[in-house]
Amino acid sequence: MNYLKLLKENNFCTPCFLVQEDIINQLADDIEVALKSKWKNGIIGYSFKTNNFPWLLSFFKQKGYYAEVVSSDEFELAIAMGYAFDRIIFNGPVKERETFEKAVINGAIVNIDSKRELLWLKECYANAKVKTRVGLRVNFCLEKYCPNESQCGDEDGRFGFSYENGDLQSAIGFLRENNICISGLHLHCSSKTRSVRIYQAIATVAKEVIEKYNLDLDYVDIGGGYFGGLPDKPSFNDYFSAVYDILNPITNANLIIEPGMSVVGAGIDYITSVVDVKSTLNNHFAVLDGSRIHIDPIKRKTSYSYDIIYNNNDNIEVNGKKQILCGFTCMEDDRFFSIENGLVSIGDNVVFHKVGAYTMGLSPQFIEFYPAVYRVSNDKVDLIRRKVTANDFILINKGV
């Protein structure tokens, strides 16, 4: 929390996000070391959807990461940020045809997710010289392998070609009939647990598909979803060793991983200030200048990692009742949590930790525009995005 002093010396404003470069850099290095201890040429694609803040995209590009994108907008963002075509992994279920063809013709790694993409790919090969590496997204019933751990349960995930019902076999046959080399398999699965068992299941299905269809692959892409640097959770090495033990005996394919949360989640904080305290007939409230929608956009969290910084000695008499910390919006459910001891007063700070994943990209411009973003590194703080103003908002939304 030493950075608060640095921020105050730089006249910072709240609410704001704070990127802790040293933490992100360490996590990025740790996952690379773990991967390359097993696959010396392993590929890491940073998941743009997790947090597409331009400073982060530039940071991971400098680290040698690929861009992992799941839409045409993200693809174009990667190009605008200077990623070479052949260092982009293009995933996603709803690619636009124009961008798809651009990716295929210019050598991106393209993981096919739908039947229409197969037809587009056939036309690209018929009409142009193609340099791409083509993979197939494999759909399989994760719940069968990991009961009560899959995100979708018995409802099944919706991405890719089903291994069980024969759609994957048909897709493989289509590519072979059209003399299109199958370079890889993509098997990312969402889970509730992020356990090592999830990745053992992914590797097991990859092994079955490779052997059943006699595939000679350049890569197996296991996606993301790992815990990142938490002492009581699986390590990066735990995940990749488990996958290696299953795949290494049967294939020389390289491994692609697509981390997002595991490399940025723990490295970004959200800093707010208490601007008001008030009492009602039945309750006591503290109003923050931040909002739950900035760090919990879909309002699913049941707890937060946070610290309260008490900046004055004001005493708040609440007669033993709790104090609820609330956000700036006009929605009654913009409430973070309640406290019963160490109650806050005007001018105190509440700092929310580990909010780097799926927050900044999902935060709406609702009531307040985007907040400022600061970066701290080596005891230096700098502003990497000023707070968006009304003029910025008008400019962004102005018709051409």
NUVEXKOL-873434 format. One record per atom (N, C-alpha, C): residue in one letter; x, y, z. Coordinates in steps of 0.05 Angstrom, whole numbers, plus 32768, in hexadecimal, padded with zeros to 4 digits. Example, Ala and Ser with C-alpha at 12.3 -4.5 7.8 and 13.67 -1.06 7.14 Angstrom:
a81087F8E809C;a80F67FA6809C;a81087FBE809C;s81017FD3808E;s81117FEB808F;s81028001809D;
//
This chain:
m80107FE88000;m800080008000;m801180198000;n802B80167FFD;n803D802E7FFD;n803780407FE6;y802A80347FD1;y802580457FB9;y8012805B7FBF;l8001805A7FD4;l7FEE806F7FD9;l7FFD80897FDF;k801380887FED;k802380A07FF2;k802D80AB7FD8;l8037809A7FC6;l804080A37FAC;l802A80B07F9C;l801280A37F9C;l7FFB80AE7F8E;l7FF480CA7F98;k7FF380CD7FB2;k7FEC80E77FBE;k800080FC7FB7;e801A80F47FB5;e802E81077FAD;e802B81107F90;n801D80FF7F81;n801881067F64;n7FFC81107F60;n7FEF81197F76;n7FD481257F74;n7FC081137F65;f7FBF80FA7F6D;f7FAE80E87F5F;f7F9180ED7F65;c7F7F80E37F54;c7F6380E67F59;c7F5680CA7F5B;t7F4180C97F6B;t7F3280B07F6E;t7F1680B47F62;p7F09809E7F5A;p7F1480837F59;p7F2880807F43;c7F39806C7F45;c7F4D80667F31;c7F5580497F33;f7F60803F7F1C;f7F6D80257F1C;f7F8B802A7F1E;l7F9880177F2B;l7FB580197F2E;l7FC17FFF7F24;v7FD280017F0F;v7FE07FEA7F04;v7FFB7FE77F12;q7FFF7FD17F1F;q80187FCC7F2D;q802A7FBB7F1A;e803B7FC97F0B;e804B7FBD7EF6;e805C7FA67F01;d80687FAA7F18;d807A7F957F23;d806C7F7A7F27;i80537F7B7F31;i80447F637F35;i803D7F557F1B;i80337F657F07;i802C7F5A7EED;i80457F4F7EDF;n805B7F5D7EE1;n80737F537ED5;n807C7F397EE1;q807A7F367EFB;q80827F1D7F09;q80707F067F00;l80567F0B7EFF;l80447EF67EF7;l80497EEE7EDA;a804D7F017EC9;a80537EFC7EAD;a806C7EEB7EA9;d80817EF17EB9;d809A7EE27EB8;d80967EC67EC3;d80867EC47ED9;d80827EAA7EE6;d80747E967ED3;i80607EA07EC6;i80517E8D7EB4;i80627E857E9C;e80737E987E93;e80847E917E7C;e80997E7D7E84;v80A57E807E9B;v80B97E6D7EA5;v80AD7E517EA8;a80957E507EB4;a80877E367EB7;a80817E297E9D;l80777E387E8A;l80707E2D7E70;l80897E237E61;k809E7E337E61;k80B67E2D7E51;k80C87E197E5E;s80C27E127E77;s80D17DFB7E83;s80C87DE17E77;k80B17DE07E6A;k80A77DC87E5D;k80A77DCB7E3E;w809F7DE37E35;w809F7DE87E18;w80B07E017E13;k80C97DFD7E0A;k80DB7E147E08;k80D27E287DF4;n80C17E207DE1;n80B67E337DCE;n80987E387DD2;g808F7E337DEB;g80737E377DF1;g806A7E547DEB;i80517E577DE3;i80467E717DDB;i80327E7A7DF1;i80357E937DF8;i80237EA07E0B;i80147EB67DFD;g7FF97EB37DFC;g7FE97EC87DF0;g7FD97ED67E06;y7FDE7EF07E09;y7FD07EFF7E1E;y7FB37F037E15;s7FA07EFD7E27;s7F847EFE7E22;s7F7A7F1B7E22;f7F757F277E0B;f7F6C7F427E09;f7F527F477E18;k7F407F337E18;k7F267F387E24;k7F287F3C7E42;t7F3D7F317E4E;t7F407F337E6B;t7F447F507E74;n7F547F5D7E65;n7F597F7A7E6A;n7F677F857E52;n7F5A7F957E42;n7F657F9F7E29;n7F707FBB7E2B;f7F787FC37E44;f7F837FDE7E48;f7F9D7FE07E37;p7F9F7FF57E27;p7FB67FF77E14;p7FD27FF47E21;w7FD57FFF7E39;w7FEF7FFD7E46;w7FF67FDF7E4B;l7FE37FD07E53;l7FE77FB37E58;l7FEE7FA57E3E;l7FDF7FAB7E28;l7FE47F9E7E0F;l80017FA47E05;s800A7FBC7E09;s80257FC37E02;s80397FB57E14;f80337FB37E2D;f80457FA57E40;f80497F887E38;f80337F7A7E33;f80367F5E7E2C;f80427F597E10;k803E7F6C7DFE;k804C7F6A7DE4;k806A7F6C7DE8;q80737F7E7DFA;q808F7F817DFF;q809B7F687E0D;k80897F5A7E1C;k80927F427E29;k80957F2A7E16;g808C7F2E7DFD;g808D7F197DE9;g80747F087DE8;y805F7F107DF6;y80467F027DF4;y80387F067DD9;y80287EF37DD1;y80167EF67DBA;y7FFD7F047DC4;a7FED7F0D7DB1;a7FD37F187DB7;a7FBE7F027DB3;e7FAE7EFD7DC7;e7F987EE97DC4;e7F7E7EFA7DC3;v7F717EF97DAC;v7F5A7F0A7DA7;v7F427EF97DA0;v7F2A7F037DA5;v7F117EF37DA1;v7EFC7F037D91;s7F047F187D84;s7EF17F277D73;s7F017F367D5F;s7EF37F407D4B;s7F007F517D37;s7F0A7F6B7D42;d7EFB7F767D55;d7F057F8F7D62;d7F1F7F8A7D71;e7F207F747D80;e7F397F6E7D8E;e7F4F7F687D7B;f7F497F5B7D64;f7F5E7F567D50;f7F6A7F707D46;e7F587F837D3F;e7F617F9D7D35;e7F707FAD7D4B;l7F687FA97D64;l7F767FB67D7A;l7F937FAB7D7C;a7F967F917D78;a7FB07F857D79;a7FC27F907D63;i7FB77F937D4B;i7FC77F9F7D35;i7FCE7FBB7D3B;a7FBB7FCB7D46;a7FC07FE77D4D;a7FD57FE97D62;m7FD77FD57D74;m7FEB7FD67D89;m80067FCC7D80;g80087FC47D67;g80227FBC7D5C;g80287F9F7D5C;y80157F8E7D63;y80197F717D62;y801B7F687D44;a802E7F587D3E;a80307F4D7D23;a801A7F397D1E;f80127F357D05;f7FFC7F227D00;f80037F067D0A;d801C7EFE7D07;d80247EE37D0F;d80287EE07D2D;r80227EF57D3C;r80227EF47D59;r80077EFA7D65;i7FF37EF37D55;i7FD77EF67D5E;i7FC97EDB7D5E;i7FBC7ED47D73;i7FAB7EBC7D75;i7F8E7EC57D73;f7F817EBC7D5E;f7F667EC67D58;f7F527EB07D60;n7F447EB47D76;n7F2F7EA27D80;n7F147EB07D7E;g7F007EA47D8A;g7EE67EB07D8C;g7ED17EA47D79;p7EB77EA47D82;p7EA27E987D72;p7E967EA97D5C;v7E9A7EC37D5D;v7E8D7ED57D4A;v7EA17EE77D3C;k7EB47EDB7D2E;k7EC77EEB7D1F;k7EB97EF87D06;e7EC17F107CFF;e7EB77F1C7CE6;e7EC77F117CCF;r7EBA7F0E7CB8;r7EC77F017CA2;r7EDF7F107C98;e7EDD7F2B7C96;e7EF37F3A7C8B;e7F0C7F387C9C;t7F087F397CB7;t7F1F7F367CC9;t7F297F1A7CC9;f7F187F067CC7;f7F1F7EEA7CC6;f7F327EE67CAE;e7F2A7EF07C97;e7F3A7EEC7C7F;e7F557EFA7C81;k7F557F127C8E;k7F6E7F207C92;k7F817F107CA4;a7F767F047CB9;a7F867EF47CCB;a7F917EDC7CBD;v7F817ECE7CAE;v7F897EB67CA0;v7F9F7EBB7C8C;i7F9B7ED07C7B;i7FAD7ED67C66;i7FC87EE07C70;n7FC87EED7C88;n7FE07EF97C92;n7FEE7EE97CA7;g7FE57ED17CAD;g7FF57EBF7CBD;g7FF07EBF7CDB;a7FD87EC87CE4;a7FD17EC67D00;a7FCB7EA87D07;i7FCC7EA27D20;i7FC27E887D29;i7FA37E8B7D2C;v7F947E7C7D1C;v7F777E7E7D1C;v7F6B7E647D25;n7F5C7E657D3B;n7F4E7E4D7D45;n7F317E4F7D3C;i7F2A7E3C7D2B;i7F0F7E3B7D1F;i7EFA7E337D33;d7EE47E427D34;d7ED07E3D7D49;d7EB57E357D3D;s7EB17E397D23;s7E967E357D18;s7E987E2A7CFB;k7E817E1F7CF2;k7E807E147CD7;k7E847E297CC1;r7E7A7E427CC7;r7E7D7E567CB2;r7E9B7E5E7CAF;e7EAA7E5C7CC5;e7EC67E627CC3;e7ED57E4D7CB2;l7ECB7E347CB3;l7ED77E207CA2;l7ED37E277C84;l7EBB7E307C7D;l7EB57E387C62;l7EC67E507C59;w7EC97E647C6B;w7EDA7E7B7C65;w7EF77E727C61;l7F007E607C72;l7F1B7E567C70;l7F207E497C55;k7F0D7E387C4C;k7F0F7E2B7C32;k7F127E3F7C1C;e7F027E557C1D;e7F047E697C08;e7F1E7E787C09;c7F297E7D7C21;c7F437E8A7C23;c7F597E797C16;y7F587E607C1B;y7F6C7E4E7C0F;y7F697E4C7BF1;a7F517E4F7BE8;a7F4C7E4D7BCB;a7F557E667BBC;n7F547E7D7BCA;n7F577E967BBC;n7F717EA57BC3;a7F807E9C7BD7;a7F977EAC7BE0;a7FAD7E997BEB;k7FC57EA47BEC;k7FDB7E967BF9;k7FD77E997C17;v7FD57E847C25;v7FCF7E857C41;v7FE77E7D7C52;k7FEC7E8C7C67;k80037E867C79;k7FFA7E7F7C95;t7FE07E7D7C99;t7FD67E7A7CB4;t7FDB7E5E7CC0;r7FDA7E5D7CDB;r7FD97E447CE9;r7FBD7E407CF3;v7FB07E2A7CEB;v7F947E267CF0;v7F907E117D06;g7F807E187D19;g7F787E057D2E;g7F5A7E027D2F;l7F527DED7D3C;l7F357DE87D40;l7F2F7DEA7D5E;r7F1A7DF97D64;r7F107DFA7D80;r7F017DE17D87;v7F0A7DD27D9B;v7EFE7DB97DA2;v7EE97DBD7DB8;n7ED17DB57DB4;n7EBC7DB57DC8;n7EBA7D997DD4;f7EBC7D977DEE;f7EB87D7D7DFB;f7EAB7D817E16;c7EA07D6C7E21;c7E917D6E7E3A;c7EA47D6D7E51;l7EAC7D847E5B;l7EBE7D867E71;l7EB27D7A7E8A;e7E987D7D7E8D;e7E8B7D737EA6;e7E8F7D557EA9;k7E917D467E93;k7E957D297E94;k7EB07D237EA1;y7EC47D347E9C;y7EDF7D2F7EA6;y7EE37D3B7EC2;c7ED67D517EC7;c7ED97D607EE0;c7EBE7D677EEB;p7EB07D547EF8;p7E957D597F02;p7E957D717F16;n7E817D827F12;n7E7C7D997F23;n7E927DAE7F22;e7EA37DAC7F0D;e7EB87DC17F0B;e7EB47DD27EF2;s7EA67DC87EDE;s7EA27DD87EC6;s7E8F7DEF7ECA;q7E927E047EBC;q7E817E1C7EBF;q7E657E177EB5;c7E627E067EA0;c7E487E027E94;c7E3A7DE97E9E;g7E477DD87EAD;g7E3B7DC07EB6;g7E327DAE7E9F;d7E1A7DA27EA3;d7E0F7D907E8E;d7E047D9F7E76;e7E047DBA7E77;e7DFA7DC97E60;e7E0F7DCB7E49;d7E287DC57E4F;d7E3E7DC57E3B;d7E477DE17E34;g7E607DE47E2E;g7E6A7DFD7E22;g7E617DFF7E06;r7E617E187DFB;r7E557E1D7DE1;r7E697E227DCB;f7E837E207DD1;f7E977E287DBD;f7EA37E107DAF;g7EA97E137D95;g7EB87DFF7D86;g7EA77DE97D7B;f7EB57DD37D73;f7EA97DBC7D65;f7EA87DA57D79;s7E907D997D7C;s7E8C7D847D90;s7E9C7D6B7D8A;y7EAC7D637D9C;y7EBB7D4A7D9A;y7EA87D327D9C;e7E957D347DAE;e7E847D1D7DB4;e7E707D177D9D;n7E657D2C7D91;n7E4F7D267D7D;n7E597D247D60;g7E737D267D5C;g7E7E7D237D41;g7E837D3C7D31;d7E7C7D537D3C;d7E807D6C7D2D;d7E9E7D717D29;l7EAE7D6B7D3E;l7ECB7D6E7D3B;l7ED67D5C7D25;q7ECD7D447D24;q7ED67D317D0F;q7ECF7D3C7CF4;s7EB77D487CF1;s7EAF7D537CD7;s7EC07D6B7CD0;a7EC77D7C7CE4;a7ED87D937CDE;a7EF47D8A7CD5;i7EFF7D767CE2;i7F197D6B7CDA;i7F187D607CBE;g7F027D517CB8;g7EFF7D477C9E;g7EFD7D5C7C89;f7EEE7D727C8F;f7EEB7D887C7C;f7F067D947C75;l7F177D997C89;l7F317DA57C84;l7F437D927C74;r7F427D797C7A;r7F527D667C6B;r7F497D647C4E;e7F2F7D647C4A;e7F257D627C2F;e7F2E7D7A7C1E;n7F327D907C2B;n7F3A7DA97C1D;n7F587DAF7C1F;n7F677D9A7C28;n7F847D9D7C29;n7F8D7DB47C3B;i7F7F7DB97C50;i7F867DCE7C63;i7F927DC07C7C;c7FAB7DC77C82;c7FB97DBB7C98;c7FAD7DC47CB3;i7FA97DB17CC4;i7FA07DB77CDF;i7FB87DBA7CF1;s7FBD7DD37CF9;s7FD57DD97D08;s7FD27DD57D26;g7FB97DD87D30;g7FB67DD67D4D;g7F9A7DD07D56;l7F987DCC7D70;l7F7E7DC97D7E;l7F7C7DDE7D94;h7F657DE97D97;h7F607DFD7DAC;h7F4B7DF17DBF;l7F517DEF7DD9;l7F3F7DE17DEB;l7F397DF17E05;h7F3A7E0B7E03;h7F347E1B7E1C;h7F197E147E27;c7F177E117E41;c7EFE7E0B7E4F;c7EFB7E1E7E67;s7EE37E287E6C;s7EDE7E387E84;s7ED67E257E9B;s7EE17E2A7EB2;s7EDB7E197EC9;s7ED57E2A7EE2;k7EC97E1D7EF6;k7EC47E2B7F0F;k7EDB7E297F22;t7EED7E157F1D;t7F017E0F7F31;t7F1E7E177F29;r7F237E187F0F;r7F3E7E1C7F05;r7F527E087F0F;s7F497DF07F14;s7F5A7DDB7F20;s7F6C7DCF7F0B;v7F817DC27F13;v7F937DB47F01;v7F847D9E7EF2;r7F6F7D937EFE;r7F5F7D7F7EF1;r7F537D897ED6;i7F4C7DA27ED6;i7F407DAD7EBD;i7F547DAB7EA6;y7F6D7DB17EAB;y7F817DB07E96;y7F8A7D947E90;q7F887D827EA3;q7F8D7D667E9D;q7F777D5B7E8A;a7F5F7D647E8F;a7F497D5C7E7D;a7F4D7D677E61;i7F557D817E5F;i7F5A7D8D7E45;i7F707D7E7E36;a7F867D777E44;a7F9C7D697E38;a7F937D4D7E30;t7F837D407E40;t7F797D257E3A;t7F697D257E21;v7F577D387E1E;v7F467D3A7E05;v7F587D407DED;a7F6B7D527DF0;a7F7E7D587DDA;a7F8C7D3F7DD2;k7F967D2F7DE5;k7FA47D167DDF;k7F927D037DD0;e7F797D007DD9;e7F667CEE7DCB;e7F617CF77DAE;v7F5D7D117DAA;v7F587D1B7D8F;v7F707D177D7D;i7F887D1D7D87;i7FA07D1A7D78;i7FA37CFD7D6F;e7F9F7CEB7D81;e7FA37CCE7D7B;e7F8D7CC37D69;k7F747CCB7D6F;k7F5E7CC17D60;k7F5F7CC97D43;y7F677CE27D3D;y7F667CED7D22;y7F827CEF7D16;n7F967CE47D24;n7FB17CE37D1A;n7FBB7CFF7D11;l7FB97D127D23;l7FC07D2D7D1E;l7FDE7D337D24;d7FEB7D417D12;d80077D4A7D16;d80057D687D1A;l80057D717D33;l7FFF7D8D7D39;l80177D9E7D3F;d80157DB77D39;d80297DCB7D41;d80247DD47D5E;y800B7DD57D66;y80057DE07D81;y7FEB7DD47D8C;v7FEB7DD47DA7;v7FD27DCF7DB6;v7FCE7DE87DC7;d7FB77DF47DC5;d7FB17E0D7DD3;d7F9D7E067DEA;i7FA77E097E03;i7F967E017E1A;i7F887E197E26;g7F8B7E317E1B;g7F7D7E487E24;g7F887E537E3E;g7F767E5F7E4E;g7F7F7E6C7E67;g7F6F7E627E7F;g7F6B7E747E92;g7F5B7E6D7EAA;g7F6A7E637EC2;y7F857E697EC3;y7F957E5F7ED9;y7F947E727EF1;f7F997E677F08;f7F9E7E787F1F;f7FB97E867F1B;g7FBC7E9D7F26;g7FD57EAC7F22;g7FE37EB47F3B;g7FF87EA57F43;g800A7EAD7F58;g7FFD7EAD7F74;l7FE97E9C7F79;l7FDD7E9B7F93;l7FE97E837FA3;p7FF27E877FBB;p80017E737FC9;p7FF17E597FCF;d7FD77E5B7FD2;d7FC67E447FD9;d7FB87E387FC1;k7FC07E407FA9;k7FB47E367F91;k7FC97E287F7F;p7FC07E1A7F6A;p7FD37E0D7F58;p7FE67E227F4C;s7FFF7E197F49;s80137E2B7F3C;s80127E277F1E;f801F7E3A7F10;f80217E377EF3;f802F7E1D7EEB;n80437E167EFB;n80517DFD7EF5;n803F7DE47EF9;d802E7DE57F0D;d801B7DCF7F11;d800A7DCA7EF8;y80007DE07EEC;y7FEF7DDD7ED4;y7FFE7DD17EBD;f80157DDE7EB7;f80237DD67E9E;f80317DBB7EA1;s80397DB47EB9;s80457D997EBD;s802F7D847EB8;a80177D897EC1;a80027D757EBE;a7FFB7D717EA0;v7FFA7D877E91;v7FF57D867E75;v800C7D787E66;y80247D7E7E6E;y803C7D737E61;y803D7D547E65;d80367D4B7E7C;d80377D2E7E82;d80247D1F7E70;i800E7D2B7E68;i7FFB7D1E7E56;i80017D207E39;l800A7D387E31;l800E7D3D7E14;l802A7D357E0A;n803E7D397E1A;n80597D357E10;n805E7D197E05;p80537D047E11;p80597CE97E05;p804D7CE47DE9;i803A7CF57DE1;i802C7CEE7DC8;i802F7D047DB2;t80397D1B7DB8;t803B7D307DA4;t80527D437DA9;n805D7D4E7D94;n80727D637D96;n80667D7F7D93;a804B7D807D94;a803E7D9A7D90;a80477DAE7DA6;n80497DC77D9E;n804F7DDD7DB0;n80367DE27DC1;l80397DEF7DD8;l80237DF67DE8;l801E7E147DE7;i80047E1C7DE3;i7FFC7E377DE4;i7FEA7E3B7DFD;i7FF07E507E0C;i7FDF7E577E23;i7FD57E747E1F;e7FBE7E7A7E2B;e7FB27E947E27;e7FAA7EA17E42;p7FBE7EA87E52;p7FB77EB37E6D;p7FAC7ECF7E6B;g7F9B7ED57E7E;g7F917EF07E81;g7F907EF87E9E;m7F7C7EED7EAD;m7F797EF37EC9;m7F937EEC7ED8;s7FA07ED67ED1;s7FB77ECC7EE1;s7FCF7EDF7EDF;v7FCF7EF17ECB;v7FE67F037EC9;v7FDF7F217ECE;v7FC57F277ECF;v7FBE7F437ED5;v7FAB7F477EED;g7F9D7F317EF5;g7F897F347F0A;g7F957F407F23;a7FAB7F347F2D;a7FB67F3C7F47;a7FC67F567F46;g7FCB7F607F2E;g7FDD7F777F2B;g7FCF7F927F29;i7FB57F937F2C;i7FA77FAD7F29;i7F947FB17F41;d7F967FC97F4D;d7F857FD17F63;d7F717FE77F5A;y7F5D7FEB7F6A;y7F4980007F65;y7F4780107F7F;i7F4C802A7F7D;i7F4E803B7F95;i7F37804E7F95;t7F29804F7FAC;t7F1280617FAF;t7F1680727FC8;s7F0580867FCA;s7F0580977FE2;s7EE880997FED;v7EE7809C8007;v7ECD80A08014;v7EC580BD8012;v7EAE80C38006;v7EA680DF8002;v7E8F80E78014;d7E8180D38020;d7E6B80DB8031;d7E6480C38044;v7E5A80CA805B;v7E4F80B5806D;v7E3480C08076;k7E2180AD8079;k7E0680B68080;k7DF8809F808F;s7DE380A7809E;s7DD3809480AB;s7DB6809680A3;t7DA7808080A3;t7D8B8080809D;t7D7C807380B5;l7D63806E80B2;l7D54806380C8;l7D5F804880D2;n7D68803880BE;n7D70801D80C5;n7D8D801680BE;n7D9B802980B3;n7DB6802280A9;n7DC9803980AA;h7DE3803280A3;h7DF8804680A2;h7E0880418089;f7E0F8056807A;f7E1B80538060;f7E358064805E;a7E48805A804F;a7E5F80698046;a7E5E80698027;v7E608081801C;v7E5E80837FFF;v7E7A80877FF4;l7E8280767FE1;l7E9D80787FD4;l7E9A80867FB9;d7EB080917FB0;d7EB0809D7F95;d7EB480897F7F;g7EB980707F87;g7EBA805A7F73;g7EA0804B7F72;s7E9F80377F61;s7E8780287F5E;s7E8D800A7F5B;r7E7A7FFA7F64;r7E7C7FDD7F61;r7E7D7FD57F43;i7E717FE57F32;i7E707FDE7F16;i7E8C7FE07F09;h7E9F7FED7F16;h7EBA7FEF7F0C;h7ECA7FD57F11;i7EC47FC77F27;i7ED47FB07F2E;i7EC37F967F30;d7EA97F997F2C;d7E977F827F2D;d7E807F887F1A;p7E867F8B7F00;p7E727F957EED;p7E587F857EEB;i7E5A7F6B7EEF;i7E417F5B7EED;i7E377F547F09;k7E427F607F1E;k7E387F5E7F39;k7E347F427F43;r7E497F327F40;r7E487F167F49;r7E5A7F117F62;k7E6C7F237F67;k7E7F7F1E7F7D;k7E717F1F7F98;t7E7A7F0D7FA9;t7E6F7F0C7FC4;t7E837F167FD9;s7E9C7F1A7FD0;s7EB07F257FE3;s7EC57F337FD2;y7ED47F447FE0;y7EE97F547FD3;y7F037F537FE4;s7F197F557FD6;s7F337F587FE4;s7F377F767FE6;y7F3A7F817FFE;y7F3B7F9E8001;y7F4B7FA6801A;d7F537FBF801B;d7F5E7FCC8032;d7F517FE68036;i7F4E7FEE804F;i7F4380098055;i7F5A80198061;i7F5D80318056;i7F728043805F;i7F64805A806E;y7F69805B8088;y7F5C806F8098;y7F6E80888099;n7F63809E808E;n7F7380B6808C;n7F6D80CB80A1;n7F5980C780B2;n7F5480DA80C7;n7F4980CB80DF;n7F4380DA80F4;n7F3B80CD810D;n7F1E80D38114;d7F0E80D98100;d7EF180DF8105;d7EE480C68111;n7ED580CA8125;n7EC680B48131;n7EAA80B38126;i7EA1809C8120;i7E8680988115;i7E7680888129;e7E6180948133;e7E5080868146;e7E3980788136;v7E39805E8137;v7E2480508128;v7E14803D813A;n7E1880408154;n7E0880308168;n7E0980128162;g7E208008815A;g7E247FEC8156;g7E1A7FE1813C;k7E0F7FF2812B;k7E057FE88111;k7E1B7FE880FC;k7E177FD980E7;k7E2B7FD780D2;k7E2A7FF080C1;q7E3F7FF480B2;q7E428009809E;q7E467FFD8083;i7E3580048070;i7E367FF88055;i7E45800B8042;l7E5980018034;l7E6980118021;l7E5C800F8006;c7E5580267FFB;c7E4680287FE2;c7E5580387FCD;g7E4C80357FB3;g7E5980437F9D;g7E4B805C7F95;f7E5680687F7F;f7E4D80837F77;f7E3380827F66;t7E2B806B7F5C;t7E15806B7F49;t7DFA806F7F58;c7DE580717F49;c7DCA80757F54;c7DBB805A7F56;m7DCA80447F55;m7DBD802A7F58;m7DC080217F75;e7DAA80187F81;e7DAB80117F9D;e7DBD7FF97FA2;d7DC17FE87F8D;d7DD27FD07F92;d7DEF7FD67F8D;d7DF67FEF7F8A;d7E137FF67F87;d7E1F7FF77FA3;r7E217FDF7FAF;r7E2B7FDC7FCA;r7E417FC77FCA;f7E577FCE7FD7;f7E6E7FBC7FD8;f7E6C7FA77FEE;f7E6C7FB08007;f7E6C7F9F801E;f7E657FB08037;s7E627FA3804D;s7E5D7FB18066;s7E737FAC807A;i7E777FBF808C;i7E8B7FBC80A1;i7E7F7FC380BB;e7E897FB780D0;e7E7F7FBC80EB;e7E947FC680FE;n7EAD7FC380F6;n7EC37FCD8106;n7ED57FDF80F5;g7EE17FF38101;g7EF2800580F1;g7EE3801480DC;l7ECD802080E3;l7EBC802D80D0;l7ECA804580C2;v7EC2804A80AA;v7ED0805E809A;v7EC38079809E;s7ED2808E8097;s7EC880A98097;s7ED280B7807E;i7EC880CF8079;i7ECE80DF8061;i7EED80E2805F;g7EF780DD8047;g7F1480E08043;g7F2480C78045;d7F1880B28050;d7F2680988051;d7F26808C8034;n7F3980798030;n7F3B806B8017;n7F34804E801A;v7F2680428007;v7F2180268005;v7F2F801C7FEC;v7F4280097FEF;v7F517FFF7FD8;v7F497FE27FD3;f7F407FDD7FBB;f7F387FC27FB3;f7F4F7FB57FA3;h7F577F9D7FAB;h7F6E7F907F9F;h7F667F7B7F8B;k7F797F747F79;k7F767F5E7F66;k7F5D7F617F55;v7F5B7F787F48;v7F437F7E7F38;v7F4A7F827F1A;g7F607F767F11;g7F6A7F7B7EF6;g7F5C7F6C7EE0;a7F4C7F577EE7;a7F407F467ED3;a7F227F4C7ECF;y7F1A7F507EB6;y7EFE7F537EB0;y7EF17F6A7EBF;t7EFF7F807EC3;t7EF47F977ED0;t7EF67FB07EBF;m7F0E7FB87EB9;m7F137FD07EA9;m7F057FCF7E8E;g7F067FB77E82;g7EF97FB37E68;g7EDB7FB37E69;l7ED07FAA7E80;l7EB37FA87E83;l7EA77FC17E90;s7EB77FD27E9C;s7EAD7FE97EAA;s7E9D7FFB7E97;p7E8480017E9D;p7E7580127E8B;p7E7A80307E90;q7E7480407E7C;q7E74805D7E80;q7E5980657E8A;f7E52805C7EA1;f7E3780607EAD;f7E3A80747EC4;i7E2D808B7EC1;i7E2D80A17ED5;i7E4880AE7ED7;e7E5D809F7EDB;e7E7880AA7EDA;e7E87809E7EC2;f7E9880AE7EB5;f7EA880A47E9F;f7EC080947EAA;y7ECF80887E98;y7EE580777EA1;y7EF880857EB4;p7F0080787ECA;p7F1280847EDD;p7F2F80857ED3;a7F3F80947EE1;a7F5C80957EDB;a7F69807A7EE1;v7F8080757ED4;v7F90805E7ED9;v7FAD80677EDE;y7FB8805D7EF4;y7FD480637EFA;y7FE4804A7EF9;r7FFE804D7EF6;r801180377EF6;r8026803D7F0B;v802D80287F1B;v8042802B7F2E;v805780167F28;s8071801F7F27;s8087800D7F22;s80A080197F2E;n80AF80097F3D;n80C980127F48;n80C5802D7F57;d80B0802D7F67;d80AA80457F78;d80A5805E7F68;k809C805B7F50;k809480727F40;k8078806E7F36;v806880847F36;v804C80837F2D;v804980957F16;d803B808B7F01;d8034809D7EEB;d801780977EE2;l800B80AC7ED6;l7FF080AA7ECC;l7FF1809E7EB0;i7FE380877EAC;i7FE3807B7E91;i7FC8807D7E83;r7FB480877E91;r7F9B80907E85;r7F8E80A47E97;r7F8A80BC7E8D;r7F7C80D07E9D;r7F5E80C97E9D;k7F5080D47EB0;k7F3380CF7EB1;k7F2680DA7E98;v7F1480CA7E8D;v7F0580D27E75;v7EF380E97E7B;t7EF380FD7E6A;t7EE281157E6E;t7EC981157E5D;a7EB881297E61;a7EA0812B7E51;a7EA781307E34;n7EBC81407E2F;n7EC581457E13;n7ECF812C7E06;d7EDE811B7E15;d7EE781017E0A;d7ECF80F07E03;f7EBB80EF7E14;f7EA380DF7E0F;f7E9480E87DF6;i7E9281027DF3;i7E84810D7DDB;i7E9481067DC2;l7EAE81097DC3;l7EBF81037DAC;l7EBD80E67DA4;i7EBD80D47DB7;i7EBC80B77DB1;i7EA180B07DA4;n7E8C80BD7DAD;n7E7180B67DA3;n7E6780C97D8E;k7E7880DA7D84;k7E6F80EC7D6F;k7E6F80DF7D54;g7E5A80E37D44;g7E5980D77D29;g7E6D80E47D17;v7E7680D57D03;v7E8A80DE7CF0;v7E7B80EF7CDB;
//
